[in-house]
């Protein structure tokens, strides 16, 4: 069974084809970074218009690249939320229209379930059950996963997500958009130990996160320096270290409470090298195995949507022809 996956939740247009027996056939991605960079962030209307321009040509291209036609596609999976309403509608209406024309089923996919299952695309995927840390621009979630659709939310960010905190801190450091990767690059020039930032909410029980106070601490620290290039690099290092330690402490706590021995880490922030190293070191000490998606599948992509949709279609899930998108959609609502 060949499933076409479509991802248009924010500022990247992704398409992919996943085969239920052979695995990932191919994937393509168009990034809108250059489009939004002059505005310092994503402009929703521009994002939607760019998805309209790029989506159909990408679908046509991936079919040509793999010598397939519409008759070779058995189902379409698309991101229905969470995300930008206009961007989601582009993917949803396109997917539903093609599915109706081609007389095949279409399945709505939760964006964060796609990220959660992204490590399943690797040659050595994790087995259920496991603990999942999902860290992206819009979400920071700790989830105990028993199986497909069996998700127990353990903790989440009470304010800014980790990725959002990275981007906002990057703006304080006068870095261009997208700021998160540039902050990580700047941190490589920083001095360890010069600044000591707090590890938010790690001194109390629970598995929730909060990064808003860490941003304020960063701003106050920056204002008390001369803001030289080295000052900014040292602050970037201290901020990134604080986020990595906070995520690691919470993951250790979740693993110890659940007694599970598998940890998967997904989402755009999971590409951060210091965070990967910190979590991997902790897992080794706890005798836990870690799983990360390859870097190209950390950010938004069609492959993870195609995979998640394929699993739900194989499980017998079907939907009617109504088009619904959910800009806000808690993953705990999934069945």
N, C-alpha and C positions, 0 to 999 in steps of 0.2 A: 504494500500500500504506500503510495507516494503522497505526502502531505506538503502543501505549499504553506509556508509560514510568512506572515506579514506583521511587521513591527513599525508603528507610527505613533508612539505614545508621547514623544517630546520632540527632540531636534535631530533625530537620526532615522532615515528610512532604510529598513532592513527587510530583505526577502531571503528565503532559503527553501530548499526541498529536502525533506527527510523521508527515508524509506524505512518502513517498519522492520525489515529484515536486514538490509544492508547498512543502515545508519545514515549519516549525513551525506547527501549527494553533492550539495554545493550551497554557497551563500554569497550574497552581495550586500554591500552597505554603502549608503551615501550619507556623509556627515554634513551638517549645516553649520559647523563651527565658523567658517569664514563669513557666512551670512550674518550671524549674530554678534560677531566679535566687536564690530564698531559700536554696538549698543551696550556692551558690557554684560550681556545676559540674553536669555531666550525671549524673543518677541513672539507671542503665541500666534498672531495673525500671519506673520511672515513664515512661521514654521508650518502652519496648515497649508499655505499656498505652495510652499516648496514641496511638501509631500504630494500635493496634487500633480505637480509637474514631473516628479521623479518616479512615482510608484509604478505606474503602468509600464514605462520603459524598462524599469528594473525587472519586473515580472517577465516581460518579453525577452530580456537579455538572459536571465537565468535559465529559461526554457531552451533558448538557442544554445547556450554554453554547454548544456547537458543533453542536447539532441532529443529533447522532449517536446510534446505538444500538449494541448489542453486535455486531450483524451487520455493522457498518461497520468493525470492528476486525479487522485481519489478523494481528496478532501482539502479544505482550506482552513487554516488556523490564523486568527488575527487577535491582536491585543485590544481588549475592550476596556481596560482600565487597570490601575489608576493612571492618570496622566492628564495632558491638556485636552479639554473637551473637543476643540476643533480638530486637533491632530488625530485624536482617536476616531472621530467621525470619518475622516478621510479613509483610514484603513478599514473601518467596519463597513462602510457603504461599498467600497471597492470590492472587498472580500465577499460580501453578501451578493453583490451583483454578479460577480464572476461565478460564484457557486450556483446561483439560480440559472444562469445561462448554460453552464456546463452540466447542470443536473447532478451535482454532488453536494455532500453536506459541508456546512461551515460551522466552526466551533469557536466560541469566544474564549479567550485565554486571559487569565490574570497575569499582569506584567511581572509581579513579584514571584509568582509560581514559576514563570519562565526562568527568572534568575535562580530560584531555588533549585531547579532541576538542571541548570546549565552544566554542572559537573558530570551529569549522566552522558554527555556527549563525548567524554574522554574515553580512551581505550580501556582504562581500569576504573569503572564507575563505582561509587559507594553503594552498599546494600542498605536497605531499610532495616532498623530505624537509625536515625542520627540526629545530631543537633546541627541546626543551620543558623549561621550568622549572615544576614542580608544587609549589606552596607552600600547605599547608593546616595545620589543627590537628594532624593526625597524620602528615603526610609532608612531606619536602623532598627532591625528586628532580630530577636532571638526566638527560634522556633524549634520545638521538638516534633520531628517528623516520623510518623509511624508507617506511612505509606502514601500513595497518591491521594491527595485530598484530605489526608488525616494529619492536620496541622494544629498543634497546640501552642498558642502564643505564650511565650515565657516572659518576654520583656520587649519594650520599644522605647523610642526616644520621646520624651515628654515635650520637647520643643524642636530645635533644629536637628535634622539628621546629620550624620557624620560628614557626608559629602557636601551638604549645604554649609556646614561650619568651615570646611576646607575652602570653599569658594568665597565665602564672606571674609574669612581671614586673609585670603589672597588679595582681596580688594584693599584691605587695610595696608597690606605690604606693597600696594601699587603695582600689582601684577595684572597682566592682561587676562581676558577671558579665553578659554576656560581656566580658572585659577587653580583648581586642585592639583593637576599635574605639574603646573609651574611652581607651586609651593613646594611640592615634593622634590623637584629638581633644585630649587634654592636651598632646601634643607641639607642637601649633600655637601654644601659649603659651610654649614654651621658648625659651631663648637659645642660639643657635648658637655653638659654640666654648667654652662654659664648661667642659664636661666632654669628655674625649677617651677613648672606649671602644675596646678592641681589636677588630680584625677577625679573628675566629678562623680558623685554618688557611689563611690567605691567604699566609703566608710560606713555604709549602712546596708541592711539586708535588702535583697531584691535584685531584679535583673533589668530594671529600666535604665535608660540613659538620659543624660542631659548635657548638651554642649553649648548652650547659650551663655552660661557663666564663664566658660573657657574662652569664648570670643571676647567677652568684656575684660577678662584678665589679660588677654593678648593685647587689646587696645591700650589698656593702662600701662602695660610694660613698654609698649612701643613709644608712647608719649613721654616716658621717663628716660628715653635714650636720645642720642643725637640723630638717630635714624640713618646711620651710615649703611652702606651695603653689607658690612659685616654684622651690624646690629640686626638688620632684617633677616640675614641668613641664620643667625643664632636664635632668633625668635621663631623662625619657621621650623628649625630643628626641635626646639622645645615644645612647640605646639603639636607637631606631628608625633613626637615621642609620647606626649600626654594622651593623645587620641589612641595611639597603638596600645599603650599600657591599659587604658580604660577598657577597650574592647577585649583585651586579653584577660583581664581580671574577671570580667563578666562571663566570658566564655568558659573560663576555668570553673567558675561557680556553677554554671549551668551543667557542665559535664559531671561535676562531682555530685550534684543533686540528682541528676538523672541516671548516673552510673553508666552512661553510654560511652562507647569507645570510638565513635566516628564523629568528626566535625567537618562540615563543609562550609566554605566561605565564598560568597558570591556577591555580585553587584559591582558597580564601577569602582568603588573604593577598594575592593579586594585586589585590584591591580597594584596597589601601593606596596612597594618592596619592604619598607620597614614594618608595616602591619603584617605582611605575610611572614616575615622572619620572626616577629614577636610571637605570633600565634603558633607557628611551627615549633619554635623552641619550647613553648609552654606545653604543647601537645606531646612532645617527646618525653617531657618530665612526667606527664600524667599517663603515659603509655596509651596515648590516643593517636589515631591516624587522621591526618588532615587531607582534605580534597579541595583543590582550587580549579576553576575553569581556566583554560588557556586565556592569555591576555585579551585576545580579540573577542572572546565571549564574556568578558567581565562587563563591558559596556553593553548598551542596548543593541540587540541583534535579532535577526529573523530566525536564526537556527534554534535558539532556545524556545521560541514561540512554536515553531514547527514541531519540535520534540514534545513539548507539553501538550499541544493539540493532538498529536498522534496518540499519545497515551490515553487521553480522555476518549477519543473516538474508539480506540481498541477496547476500552472499558465499557463501551455501550452508551456513552453520553450522546444525546441528540438534542437539537434545539429547533424552534420554529423559525419562520422567516422574518420575524420582527427584529429590527435593528436597535440594540440598546448599547450605550457606552456608559461607563461608570467612572467619572473623574476621581471620585473617592470610593474606594472599594477595599474594605479591610480583608486581609487574607484569611482571617478567621471565619469569614462568611462562606468560604468555599466548602463544597461537599466532595 
